[in-house]
């Protein structure tokens, strides 16, 4: 009898404990409630993406992190939530917040959560009134640092950071100032213009690819466009485009012409050399080709206005590729016009260019950087001046996709390098074995998809 009583009591105690545990589990706050409880964070909207929950969020940031009690602005970012126990990927766009919430390649690889951040001063994430002196890489790194600090209270597993092009640059700048915020960084097609006055972009573009005749035809397109400039400008004005920012359509046309070979190789592939018009092309043929590569609508008032923040950064700290005028110098009316200052309203004043910012970041990567993965495209002009690993860089890798453009990623690397890059990402994320899939059968991004990123 005593044994039976003891068994019943033990069963009752176990049941009570199970009920208590279940009550605790059921009482655990939902992630939405945990987000809402973070100081300064606002839930703007929520939704789903497959089985994941998604949120568009805002966080109050100091306009100047040196004055945390001063003017504030709301910075937008998004969250793709799978589970609080999974790794987190901090995705920096470097530009506007993407319109859709999709996982980056590292987030897919580790089957993780993802935060995507809109760069400061890209509208609507802009202080008012706006002091453009507060737009620099240190201030932006502090934005990301505050977001990481807030969300590590919810997501306690490993953190990775990533970004492509200017987003990749931004992720490296964040690591330089706050190296312990995340465990590793995967930067795609991120240029590293260490000395702005010493460019190799022009030489790179003149010789890129495995068919020199393609580049000579591109130079021929440049010359023919300027030889037909009056007819081309007439068509542009008939479409209703405006060019006040450039000082007229003829100046804007020269910017576009100078950018044509760069943009062709940035977004295109060797196979698309077949669509480059040859000598004696008609204005219609030239028009169609530019529409498919550079896009006539980009170098207009409406086209460049959303990117004034980028051009300000390029003209004050990041540096920019010097336009190669060699093929058309005798046809230019406005030499030297293709510079960031041309793209930014005169009302926004440029400070003296900071020649030390990129050198400082480059030194950090080469002598103090750790757990960095760089993926570049062999034919991508932006990869002509890449980040390079140095004698002090630890546990890091750098690869280039053969024939790759600005859409280069891990999935497009040769098998052995793809395996090494994948293993590093999984190890850095604390994930044992592959949990996500690489889209190894994907072809290069379409021109339209890449042009939509514009960088």
N, C-alpha and C positions, 0 to 999 in steps of 0.2 A: 504494500500500500504506500509506504513512504517513498519507494522508488517511483511509483506511478505519480504521486503528488509532485515529487521533484521534477519528473519529466514534464508534467503539465505546467509547473511553474517556469521551468526553463523554456518551454515552448512559448508560454505567454510572454516571458521577458524578451525572447528573440523577436516575437511578433511585434511587441511594443517598440523595440529598437528599430525594426524594419519600417514601421509606420513613422517613427520619428525621423529616420533618414529620408524617407520618401517625402515627408513634410518639408524638410530642409531643402531637398532638391527642387520640389515644386515651388518653393518660396524663393528660389534663386531669381534675382532680377533679370528681366529680359534685356538683351543687348541695347535695345532702343532706349530703355529707361536708364541704362548705364551711360549711354552717350548723352542723353538729355541732362544728366547730372554733372557732366564735365563743365567746369567754369568757363564761361565765354563761348561755349559751343551751342549752335542753334541747328535744329533739324529743319531743313528747307523742304525736302520732299523725300519720299521713300517708294520703293518698288521691288521688283525681283528681276533676276537674270538667271535663267535656268533654275537650279535649286538654291542659288545664293540670294540673300537679301541685299538690297542696295539702298543707299542713302545719299542724297546731296546735302552737304552740310556747310555751315559757315562758322568761322572762328574769329573772334575779336583779336586783332593784331595791332601792336604799336606801329604807327607810321615810321617812327624812328626808335629802334630798339635801345638806343642809348638813353631814351627818355620814355621809359615804360609807362609812366603816368600821364603822358601827353596825348596827342591826337591818336585816335584809333580808327581802324577801318575793318570791314568784314572781308576776310579772304575765303573764297569758295574752295571746297574740295569734295571729293566723293569717296564713298566707302563701299566696297564689295565685301560682304561678310559671309563667311562660311562657318567658322567655329572659332571661339576664343582661344582654343588650344592649338590651332594651326599657325604656321608661320605668317608673318605680315610682310607684304611688299610695299614699300613706299615708292610710288611711281610719280616722278616729277615730269610734267609736260614741258616746262620751260616756256609755255605759251598759255593760251586759254584753256579752260577746263573742257575736256572732250564732251561732245554732246551725248554720247552713249557710254555706259559703264561696262567696259569689257576688260577681262584680265590680260595683263601683259604676258610676254613669254615666260619670265621667271615665275609669275604667279600661277601660270598653267603648269609649269614644271613641278612645283612643290605643292600644287593643289592648295594654295594659300589664300589668305585674305589680301585685300589691296586697298590702299589709300592713294588717290590721285589728286594732285594739288595744282591749282591754278597759280601761275607765277604772279607775284605782286605787280601792280600797276597795269595788268591786263584787265580791262573792264569786264565785269563790275568790281573786281578786287583792287580798287584804287582809292586812296585817301582823298578827301575833299575838305579843304583846299589841297592841291597836289604840289608837294615840294619834290622836284625831280632829283634833287641831291640825295634823297632817301632811296633811290633805286640803284643798288649795287649788290655785288655778290655776297657781301657780308650780311647785309640786311635780309636778303632772301634766305640765306642759310639759317638765320635766326628764326625766320618764319617756320621753316621745316623743323627746327629744333623744338619749338614750342608745341607743334602738332605731335611730334614723336613723344615728347614728355607727357602730354595729356593722354594719348591713347595707349601708352605702355601700361597704364593703370588697368586697362581692359585686356590687352593682348600681351601675354607674358612670354610667348614662345620667341623664337629667333626672328630677327628683322633683317630684311634685305632692302636695298634701294636700287632703283633702275630708272632709265629714261633713254630716249633716242634723240640724237642730234642735240639741239639746245637743251632738251631734257636730260640727256646723258651728261652734258657739261654741268648742268645745275646739280645733278646728283654727286658729281665729283667735288664741286665747290662746297657743298654741304658737308661732305666727309672731311674736307681739308680743315674746316673750322670746328666741326664736331665729330671727330673720328670714331667715337664710341657710341654714337646714336644708333647705328645699325651695325650688323655683324659683317656685311659684305656689300659690294656694289657691282652691278652689271651695267656697263655703259655702252650703248650702241652708237656707232657712226658719230662719235663726239669729236669735233675738231679741237685742236689745242694750238691756237695761234700765239705762240710764246712771244715772238718779236714781230709786231704788226708790220714793221717797215721791211721785213725780209720775208717775202712770200715766194712759194714755189708753185702756187696754184696755176699760174699761166703756163709754165713749162709742163706741168702735169697734164693739163687739158690738151695742149698741142700734141702730146705723145701718147695719150691714154688709148687703151684698146689694142686689138691685134690687127687692125686694118688702117694704115695711115691715110688711105684715100677718104675714109669717113670724115676725119678731122679737116682735110682739105675741102671737102664738100661743105662742111659746116662753116668754114671760113668764107666759102663762096656764097652761102646763104646770107651771111652778115653783109657782105659787100653788095649783093643784089638788093637787099632790103633798103640799104641807104641810097643806092642808085635809083630806086623807085620810091624814095621817101615821100614825095608829094602825093602820089597815088595812094600810098598806104595811109598817110595822115588823113587824107580825104575820107577814106573808108572808116577810120577810127572815129572821126568827128561825126560821121553820118550815123554811127551806132549810139551816139549820145554820151560817149565817155568824156570826162573832164580831166584836166591836167594842171590845175592851179598849183598844186604842191610842187610840180616839176618846173613850173615856169613856161608851160606850153607843151603841145603834143610832140613837137620835133625833139625837144630835149628828152621827153619820156621815151620816144622811139629809140634814141641812142642808148639809153639805159637798157632797154629790152634787147637791143641788138647785141650789146656787149655781154649780156647775161645768157644768150642763147646756147653757146657750146657748154657752158658750165651746167645749165639746167638740163640740157639733153643728157649728159652723162650722170647727173645726179639722180634723175628719175628714170632714165632709159637703160637699155642694154645694147650689147653689140649687135644683136639681131635687128634692132630697130634702125641701124644705119641704112637699111634698105629703103626707108621712107624719106631720107634726106634728099631734097631736090638737088639736081646737078646744075651745070652751067646752062644759062639761057632759060631758066624756069620762068613761068608766067607769074604775074602778081597773084593769081588765084592759087597756084601751087604753093607759093611762099606763104600766103595767108593761111592755108589749110595746115601746113607744117607747123607754123608758130602756134596756131590754135591748139594743136595736139601736144605741144611740148611745153613752151613757156606759158602760153595762155595770154591772149590779148588783153584780158580784163585785169591782169595782176598789176601791171605798172600804170595804174590810173589812180585818181584820188580815192575812189572807193576801195581799190585793191590794196593799197599800202597803208591806209589809215588804221586798220586793226593791228598792224605790226609796228606802229611807231615805238612801242615799248622795246621791242627787240632791236630796232635800229638805234635807239638811244643807247642801249647797253653795248651794242657793237661799236658805236662811235665814242664810247667813254671808257670801256674796260675790256670787252671781249676781243676786240679786233675784228677785221673783216678781210675777205679776199680782195686784193687789188685787181680791178678790172683789167683784163688783157686787151689793150687797144692795138696791138701790133698788126693785126690783119687788116684793119680799117682806118688806121691813123690818118691817112690822106683824105678820107671821106667824112671825118668828124667835124662838126661845127662847134661842139661843146665838149672838148676833151676834159677829162677829170670830173665829169658830172656824176659818175656812178659811184657815189660814196654815201655812207649813212646820213650825213648832214642833209643831203638832198631829199631824203624820205621823211624827215621830221619837221613839223611846223617851226617857223622862225620864233614863235612865241615860247618854245621850249629851248632854253639855253643849254649849250654843252659846256661842261667844265673842261679843263685841260685833260687830255687823254692820259689815263693812268697806265704808265708803262711798266709798273711793278706788279700789278694784280695777277696777270697770267704767269709771269715768271715765278711768283711765290707759289701758285698752285702747282706748276710744273715741278718745282723743287720738292714739294711735299710728296707728289706721286713718286718721284724717282728715288727719294731718300728716306721717306717715312711711310709711304702708302702700304697698305696691306689688304689682302682679300679683295682684290680688284680684278674684274674681267672686262676686257675691251674687245668688242667685235666690230670690225670695220669692213668696208666693201672695197675690193681691189680697184674698181673703176669709178668709185665715188670721189668726186673732187674734194669733198669735205674731209675725206680720209687721207688727203695728201699731206696734211700736217697733223698727225695723230698724237694722242698721249703715248708716251713710251715708258716702258718699265726701266728702272735704273738699279744701281748697285745696292740700294737700300730698300727696294720694294720687296715685300715679303708675301709669299703664298698668293701669287697673282699670275694671270695669264693674259695673253693678247693674241688674237687671231684675225685673219682677213679672209673674207669669202671670195674665192676665185671668180673673177668677172662680176662681182657683186656691186650693186648700186646703193643708194641711200636706204634701201629696205633690207640691208644685210642683217641677219640674226643667227642665232645658234643653229636653228633647224637647217640652214643653208650651208653650214660648214661641211667640209669633207668628213667622212665617217669617224676617223680617228680623233680629229680635233673636236668634232661634235660630242663624242663620248667623253673626252677630257673636260670640256666646258660644262657638260651636263653633270658629271660627277662632282665637279667643284661647287656648282650651285646647290646641289642636294646636300653635300657635306656642310657647306656654310649655313644652310637652312636647318641643319640638324635632322634631316629626313633620311631614313635608311631605305635605299632602293627607290626606283622610279615610281612616283605616285601620279604624275601627270604625263601627258603625251606631247611630244613635239610634232608639229605639222611638217614632217620631213618631206612630204610630197608636194608642199606648196611651191608654186612658181614665184617669180619676183612680183612684188606689188605692181598693180597697174599704174600707169601714169596718173590717171585721175585720182586714185587713192593716195599716192605719194604727194601729188601736188596739193591735195587738200591739207596735208600737214605743213607744207611750205617750209620745211627745215628739219 
